[in-house]
Amino acid sequence: MALGFFSRLKEGLSRSTQKLGTNLTSVFTKRRLDEESLAQLEEVLIAADFGPEVAENVIETFRKTRFGSEVTDKEIKDALAKEIARVLQPVTVPFKPNPELKPHVVLMVGVNGTGKTTTIGKMAKYFGDQGLKTMMVAGDTFRAAAVEQLQIWGDRVGAPVISGKPGADAAGLAFEALKRAKNEAADILFIDTAGRLHNKSALMEELAKIIRVIKKFDETAPHSVLLVLDATTGQNAIEQVRIFKEMVDVSGLVITKLDGTARGGIVIALAQQFQLPIHAVGVGEKAEDLRDFSAEEFAAGLVGNTNVEVSTTEVVEEKEE
């Protein structure tokens, strides 16, 4: 028997949960919610990567609804989880390819090392298991490891991987892949890309070229641009979203590496600041470790020990890949 996904999520958020819980307990030991305790709570939330805007909103909600009441740390955790879920609910949007598009072109972007290539493989398996025909493009042509990794996933999930010679033109590769995907009636085409932010202008030019070239074949493509973010980076994730939004029209987020070192509060800050759909979260390397994002489950996992209801079964059988 293996841990279910919600238990894995709680485990992945354990660093944030422990830090948050310890600090909340130090502030609230059955005391009245006054200005002093609210100020301390705000400091705790900011330290947990919630960001000043989110922290301020949470405090204002508590000021209006709980001020003057005698509260325990458990009650604060429950109230906090509900407030987090409320903030995250509008951005909780599972990714669904458009069946009228053949193929639905998905451009995957993000900094190298965020799990972009692995996420493509996991998504290809997920939709392949639903009976959709998927294809993948190894568009990070300067990283041999990325090409090899995508080919391994392609073999594993039974999805064709279009790749070129090392250093090949990524835009030309994407164009040829789109033609092939169209001819073979693929449902989804995932395009991997480079993520070398140390040379922002070159990366921006490369992404713009990929989009410009595939539009010559299908003027509506790409139909989705998904930004993959590493949850361990904390506040750096905000800067990454800002930069990639400048480069391309990001349509949604995937949060990866919720593996015990994650700084989970950043997800709330991202939701508040950018209002971009959060499609999925990843807690490990297996294909089953990427799931649709759930506001309630994330809030419960982040705060820990709450009354927020979740739908995920606690213990499930998981097949080894």
Secondary structure, DSSP 8 states (H G I E B T S, - for coil): -EE-HHHHHHHHTHHHHHHHHHHHHHH-SSEE--HHHHHHHHHHHHHTT--HHHHHHHHHHHHHHTTT-EE-HHHHHHHHHHHHHHHHGGGB------TTSSSEEEEEE--TTSSHHHHHHHHHHHHHHTT--EEEE---TT-HHHHHHHHHHHHHHT--EE--STT--HHHHHHHHHHHHHHTT-SEEEE-----GGGHHHHHHHHHHHHHHHHHH-TT--SEEEEEEEGGGTTHHHHHHHHHHHHS---EEEEE--SSS--THHHHHHHHHH---EEEEE-SSSGGGEEE--HHHHHHHHH-S------S-SEE-----
